[in-house]
Amino acid sequence: MLLAVRDGRGLGEDLDVVRVADVADWGRAGIRRMRYSRRASRRRDRCAQLQTMRQAWGLGSILVNAAELDRRARTDDGWIPPHLVSYLIDHGHLGEVEHEARGGDRFCAQAWVRILIGQERREEALEVLTPYLATGWWRAARSVAELFEGWGRVDEAIEVFRANRQAGGLGALKDFTLLLARHGRGDEAFDLLLPYLGDWFLAEALVEVSAGLGRDEEVATLLTARVETGSQSGWPDFGGRHTEPPNALELLATVRERQGRVDEAIALLRTREITSVNGRDQLADLLARHERIEELSEYAATESLVRGVHGATRGRGGRGRGVHVAVSGPVAEYRGGPRTTLGPARSEQRGDRATAYSAEHRRRR
């Protein structure tokens, strides 16, 4: 039927050389480019080699091994690459995608589940994921729970999370508690997270789930004690002090702002040595949200992250014009409504401490 494949795309010549299944095999073997030869012997050799690899993988067997699934998820080893999965779907080979999805290929399973959900075949989508879930693999549990939550079946989502949380480590605990908080069980989430206050990753979640529980002062007291008992450190960390969690001061400022004690939050953030995390400056964001234009302008004049975006404008139009342009964007953005300072996973953080955060987050996920 097809073919030669280069980077997952057909070359447009129907050569009747290989089968659709071979395209899947090429991707799983890591083959991104194949050179077509008209010599029948070479074609037979290639097909025989791919068939041997297909038998050696024994795809059905990996569904009983969560550790192997996790290894393949980390390395993308042994699965058909997403661009080849898309190629198969775009060219109508849904049967092959379904076959591989049920045989243990994660990317095919993800694509096939999306197709089934788009056709309102929810139970069939769950059936595809059930063997993955049965291995105890955390990523499968999270996928199933997210489907349940999206369909309004919250109790089932919570039970899937609860039954498989231990396999996912601290990352799973965070996901589980945020799920509880989203559905009116914030106090339960709070109690689960409280023993992990010394961990920056879960301390963020604790501050997030505590919103609206009437426990802000309790959280602030705990974080204040952490900041005050911090020890001198050999590298910049909140004024040269090391705290556990290392983001205790930032989280305390978040709570103080939430309580309406904005001046206290500003004063706390002015003591930081590292001001930029994930390309955002919490103090600049806070000043913009509360339209403290003069203070933001003064801060922008000394802080490279805030003024750097409009550095060229400042060079052409003078210092005052540049500061005005630099602060106008954030203020306009925040007039549309408040946003959380916790944000997404910090995968591109700057500075020594930020890099450590990112590495720890990737390890836990």
Number of C-alpha atoms within 10 A of each C-alpha: 11 17 22 22 20 13 13 23 15 14 12 10 11 11 12 10 17 16 13 13 17 18 23 25 20 22 22 21 17 14 17 15 14 13 8 13 11 9 8 10 9 12 15 13 11 14 16 12 11 19 14 11 15 18 9 9 13 12 16 13 11 18 22 17 14 20 14 14 23 14 11 16 15 9 9 17 15 18 24 24 23 17 14 22 26 17 16 22 18 10 9 11 15 17 12 17 25 17 15 23 20 21 19 24 25 24 22 29 23 18 18 25 22 15 15 16 15 11 10 11 13 16 11 14 22 18 13 20 22 15 18 26 23 15 17 21 23 25 20 22 27 21 18 22 24 19 19 19 17 11 11 11 13 19 14 15 24 19 13 22 25 16 11 21 22 14 16 20 13 19 19 22 21 23 16 23 27 19 22 21 20 12 12 11 15 22 16 13 23 22 13 15 22 16 11 15 21 17 16 20 23 22 25 22 22 25 23 21 24 20 15 10 13 10 14 18 12 11 19 21 12 15 27 17 12 22 21 11 13 18 13 13 13 9 13 16 21 24 14 17 19 21 23 18 21 23 24 27 25 22 26 25 26 26 24 20 16 14 15 10 13 18 12 14 23 19 12 18 24 14 14 18 14 18 22 20 18 17 13 15 17 19 23 25 20 25 22 23 20 13 18 14 17 13 13 23 24 11 18 20 17 10 16 13 16 25 22 16 13 17 18 12 17 19 11 10 10 12 13 12 14 23 25 18 17 23 24 14 11 18 21 13 14 17 12 9 8 11 12 8 16 15 9 8 13 20 15 13 19 19 14 12 16 20 17 12 22 18 14 14 17 12 8 12 12
